[in-house]
Amino acid sequence: MTSVSSNEPAVAQEPVLPAYDGACTCNVMSPLVEDPDRAPDWFPDGVRGADQVVLWVLDGLGWNQMQARMSSLRGIPLMNATAITTIAPTTTATALTSIATGMAPGEHGVIGYRMAVEGDDNLNVLRWTTSKGDARESIPPESVQHDLAFEGHRPPVVVRAEFRDTGFTRAHLGGCRHVPYRMPSTLVAEILQQVQAGEPFVYAYYDGIDKVAHEYGLGSVYDAELIFVDRMIEYLVTELPRGTALVITSDHGQVDVGARVFPPHPEVLSHVRHQSGEARFRWLHAHPGESAQLFDAARRHHGHESWIVTREQVVDECWFGPKVLPGPLGRLGDVALVAREPIAYEDPNDTGPFHLIGRHGSMTPDEVYVPLLVARSG
């Protein structure tokens, strides 16, 4: 088992960049749908030789958070485990698209949770809305992300019933056979039913860990949720037909920021036309001709707490993969505030039903490292 964990929040002096050419979430899917015997060496034991495969994505389960709670778990310790990296930014919309397509963000184009579109507006990818409301007709999901999920295979995807017709589902799971579930118990039942029906590959997604972390942080409620999910894992490991490989990964980890949420400094904002991205990976779009002043002001006021990077830097350093196509490139801002400390940057246009305590998006170890778990039933 790879050990990169800590019981305390990890503070990195340098950003942790995705391992796009190796142990990364964007490279998990392909061998599982094509031929499990082709699983690379960095996969834990249990995939090669499997008769059937279940790939279950647990939204929001970071490697470090999992490791810190291992003494309370029963199901996860039954699995072979290693740490891999997710993608940049460490956010659900981008990471799930990379998992499903096997592509880096710079190619599939879902470059963040809130992406800049024409007229200084943002597309909220998970809701598929702009300031004008539902954008499924004005910005067809297939026009943003048109690559086939799961390399053109049409596996059953076990996802919440309410997600079935969303713009984001169309963007990253278009063409798949949707198997809706409404409760965690029916999620497990549907996985088992699909495998028992002979499906060679089943994809499943559960968002509860992420939801709990957002609303409650990483305290006792989070602990309870992880134990609950762990018991589902324990049940699946024992109930899946003999010869089935259960593979579990995640889209990102979490950082508990609490109430440490504030807007960028007024001098920084004086150079900003609008903001996009995540609260911990905040893209700032400069007024024409002011990108250099924006960078200098951001570094002066926020360099002690965040990595201040330009669009050119993240492209040159391959944060979004070795290739960034023109479409995704046009959705990036001029300067990004990438939080190094447990803080978040407020944007009045980025609102939700409650204050978020647990956050993600940045490139710290707690957010970038996620588990890759494998168990062979039987």
URLIN-V253139 format. One record per run of one state. SS is the DSSP state (@ for helix, = for strand, . for the rest). FROM is the first residue (numbers start at 1). LEN is the number of residues. If there is no record, write none. Layout:
# URLIN-V253139
SS/FROM/LEN + SS/FROM/LEN
This chain:
# URLIN-V253139
./1/23 + =/24/1 + @/25/3 + ./28/1 + @/29/6 + ./35/1 + @/36/3 + ./39/13 + =/52/7 + ./59/3 + =/62/1 + @/63/5 + ./68/2 + @/70/3 + ./73/3 + @/76/3 + ./79/1 + =/80/6 + ./86/6 + @/92/10 + ./102/3 + @/105/4 + ./109/5 + =/114/4 + ./118/3 + =/121/4 + ./125/4 + =/129/2 + ./131/2 + =/133/2 + ./135/6 + @/141/4 + ./145/4 + @/149/4 + ./153/3 + =/156/5 + @/161/3 + ./164/3 + @/167/7 + ./174/3 + =/177/5 + ./182/2 + @/184/13 + ./197/4 + =/201/6 + ./207/1 + @/208/9 + ./217/3 + @/220/20 + ./240/4 + =/244/6 + ./250/5 + =/255/2 + ./257/4 + =/261/2 + ./263/3 + @/266/4 + ./270/2 + =/272/7 + ./279/2 + =/281/6 + ./287/4 + @/291/12 + ./303/3 + =/306/5 + @/311/6 + ./317/9 + @/326/4 + ./330/5 + =/335/5 + ./340/4 + =/344/2 + ./346/12 + =/358/2 + ./360/5 + @/365/4 + =/369/8 + ./377/2
